[in-house]
Amino acid sequence: MAVLRRWPIWLLLAGALLGAATASAISSAPVSGASADGFAVKITVPQGVFGTPDVSAPPDTTTPSQGYSYPDDGSIVKIDSISANVATTSGSLATATATVDVNGIQLFGGEISIQQLIASATAEASATEASGDTSQTSVSGATFQGQPITISPNGRIPLGDWGYMQTLVQTVGAGDPGTKSYHQSLSVLDIHVNADHGGLPAGSEIIIGRAEALAQASTEIETVTIPTSGPQPGKSKPQKPPKTKTTTNQNPGVVKPSPDLHPKLSRKGYVFPVYGQAWFSDSFGVPRADTVWHHGIDIFAPIGTPVLAVGEGTVYSVGWNNLGGNRLWLRDMKGNEYYYAHLSAYSPLAVNGKHVKAGDVLGFVGHTGDAITTPPHLHFEVHPASLVPLGYDASAVDGYEWLVGLEHLKDVTFPAGTGAWANRLAAHASTQQAGAVLLQATDISTLPRLDESALKSLLQATSSSSAPLTDHSD
């Protein structure tokens, strides 16, 4: 769905109430935008995504020092202490700083050891320039099997016959067109497990130390004109010419979410959109370089995890775009609309106009589109029917509390006629190359990666019945 320019709700109401003949120009005072995010550990395995919580600003946040172990005995990851600080400022100069300090790291019982790791990213932007810095990032005392290893930017270190480690993986980008902005992220260590090792199955991933910073300031000037009332009947006093006030508008034409807007959504008859164990937090509304602000909730789960229809309804807009990657929309029976993005692949139900029921498998978790550098997740948006006529930006609401209360399916089945397709896909997932996957009669999806074990375990636990099961669990 294209992002359409829409007037803010308060401007629409003003236009409806003022039946006037003259006009004046007004605009709201702008602010520049900044965000900072970071985490110490993120572990992606077929059973779910684990690790330390994300820390984000605004508001500014500092976490106290604490240790971490996974699993409880620390046999895979053991860390003596973790602390983090994220801070932002807005105004004529926007700044963002994220720092994550990790000490005493032992992976796989000491096979990989690091004395100290600091992930640091900063960004700042004014009306004339923007820049960023990661020079405070450092790694000391790093060893593999007791031998020192060198940590270099965008490096790659073989880890025996079971995996490899990418080091200091950095991405740099910009914000919105017409702005001075700087957006960067840094993952200090990114460990990929290609063969079962130390208690982790093949396909697992461990990220140690991530920091992200975004700062954006606008150079655009925009004046918004709305109707105002004309001379009152019986009064001949001439009206003063309307004053035109121009101000810097950070994001022209984009409506930001209202913090006081909480449309009621029923949970009866709806299910959580990701099968099995998943991790998510409330990231709705935080600044984003590509879409200005985050319109949904990111639900993290292993790649290949089934993505489900939250309710009964109709699928539409199935296909690819550069931001969402493999994406689709679902409109339920009440007219509410839900956006699914970054899928690794579609199921045969992902067809425009297809009627589906709650719990039907629509696709699989991935990181296509602009999520290619992030852990696999489903980007999920909620657009209530009462707000849909206002357009894409104005209709998106924070679905976090609604998602928290949804039922999680204990089991799922593929619909009639698709079970054989899913089994064939699982059987050949390990040799599947990036490219097109034939779903029904036409080529509608690309498949960068698909986790074989996650899909196989689902199919082994699935009933042979062609109808979705109704046994749910909180």
Order of alpha helices (4+ residues) and beta strands (2+ residues): alpha-beta-beta-beta-beta-beta-beta-beta-beta-beta-beta-beta-beta-beta-beta-beta-beta-beta-beta-beta-beta-beta-beta-beta-beta-beta-beta-beta-beta-beta-beta-beta-alpha-alpha-beta-alpha-beta-beta-alpha-beta
